Each structure stands twice: as structure tokens, then as C-alpha cells.
Amino acid sequence: MTDEPQSPTPDSQWRVIHSRPRCEKKLAQYAGFHHIEHYLPLRRETRVYQRRRVTFEYPLFPGYLFASCNCDSLATLLNSHQVVRTLDVMDQDRLIFELDQIRRALNVDPTLGANPMVQPGQTVRVKSGPFQGIEGRVVTVQGRTRVMLSVEMIGQAVMVDVGMPLLEPI
């Protein structure tokens, strides 16, 4: 695995590779074996089993690998039988910048997890916790993100503080 995504060479470009479920590491290993530049952001998670601490590394974005490849190396990846589809990247510089930001953040805290992007005004559902199953609209009030539960007929609403990792877009 490469440590840092770099600008593509003239004949290759970065692509988002959607892999089969739970095959991201196998695909990254396959790409490394075939000398294909790739980036698989991993997060660390430590669990305790019978008083033993065990650390695992999981893909930050399950199902996705980022690879810089030309037509030949793309065909090589497709021959691995681990690829579901590939997504072309229209803005190469933007993807490289975003992947670099993620790499830098993971260097600081390797336990970071990915969350779906939630925008103010978007309808969400609470995944877990005491408010599990509640649906509302995301609003920002005094710099804090909250979920607004509204009764539109009477023009009233209730604000609920819920952590962003507990929200899923609908």
C-alpha cells in the first residue's frame, strides 16, 4: 500500500474501485503484488477478549479501494475477481486532496470512523441510542447540530441533541 496518494502519471488516473464485500484488503494485496499504486485507508479498533486486548484494522470505507491505474493495470485488477465495478474520477486533484486529508487525519488518530455526510435540512433517522428510529430534519442552532422533530400543522418543533455518528440519511 502506498502511504500517500500522488498525482497520476499521464497514462494513468485515480479510480474508485468498488470491491466485493469484505475483500478490500485482498484487493489491496493483489494490487501491491502487481505493483499497482493504490490507497486503502484503514482504521484501528481494539477489543478485549477474555482479558486480552486484540487490535484489528478495518477499511475506513467498506467496499472501496482507491487505485491509480491505466488500462492494463485496470484489466489486471478486474482479473482478480474481487472487483464489482469501477468509478471514474472526474476531478483528479480534488480526490487526491481529499485522500491526503484522510491520510493525515488517520495518522493523528487511527481510530477515526467514517460517517455518512449529513447536511442541514436533510432528513435523517437515528440509528441507535435512546432515540433509535426517530426521524427528523437536521438543523444547526447556535453552532450545534441537532435533529428537529416537527409538527407542521401547528408550527411547533422539538430539538434533539444526537451525535452525528448516530444519524443516517434517509
JOPE-V545853 format. One record per residue. N is the residue number from 1. OMEGA is omega in whole degrees, -180 to 180 (* if undefined). Layout:
N_OMEGA + N_OMEGA
This chain:
1_177 + 2_-179 + 3_-171 + 4_176 + 5_-178 + 6_-180 + 7_-178 + 8_174 + 9_-175 + 10_-178 + 11_179 + 12_176 + 13_-180 + 14_177 + 15_173 + 16_-178 + 17_177 + 18_-175 + 19_172 + 20_-179 + 21_176 + 22_180 + 23_-176 + 24_-179 + 25_178 + 26_-180 + 27_177 + 28_178 + 29_178 + 30_179 + 31_178 + 32_179 + 33_-180 + 34_176 + 35_176 + 36_-180 + 37_-177 + 38_177 + 39_176 + 40_179 + 41_-179 + 42_175 + 43_179 + 44_176 + 45_179 + 46_178 + 47_179 + 48_176 + 49_179 + 50_179 + 51_175 + 52_178 + 53_180 + 54_-180 + 55_178 + 56_172 + 57_-180 + 58_174 + 59_179 + 60_178 + 61_-177 + 62_177 + 63_-176 + 64_174 + 65_178 + 66_-176 + 67_175 + 68_-175 + 69_173 + 70_-177 + 71_-178 + 72_-179 + 73_175 + 74_177 + 75_178 + 76_179 + 77_180 + 78_178 + 79_180 + 80_-177 + 81_177 + 82_-174 + 83_176 + 84_178 + 85_176 + 86_178 + 87_177 + 88_-180 + 89_-179 + 90_-178 + 91_-176 + 92_-177 + 93_179 + 94_179 + 95_179 + 96_178 + 97_-179 + 98_178 + 99_177 + 100_177 + 101_179 + 102_178 + 103_180 + 104_180 + 105_179 + 106_175 + 107_179 + 108_-178 + 109_-177 + 110_179 + 111_179 + 112_178 + 113_180 + 114_176 + 115_175 + 116_179 + 117_179 + 118_-178 + 119_173 + 120_-178 + 121_-178 + 122_177 + 123_-177 + 124_174 + 125_178 + 126_-175 + 127_-176 + 128_-179 + 129_-176 + 130_180 + 131_-176 + 132_177 + 133_-180 + 134_179 + 135_179 + 136_-179 + 137_-180 + 138_176 + 139_175 + 140_-179 + 141_-180 + 142_176 + 143_180 + 144_179 + 145_-179 + 146_175 + 147_-179 + 148_175 + 149_-172 + 150_170 + 151_-171 + 152_-179 + 153_-179 + 154_176 + 155_180 + 156_-180 + 157_175 + 158_179 + 159_-180 + 160_175 + 161_179 + 162_179 + 163_-178 + 164_180 + 165_-178 + 166_-176 + 167_173 + 168_179 + 169_178 + 170_*
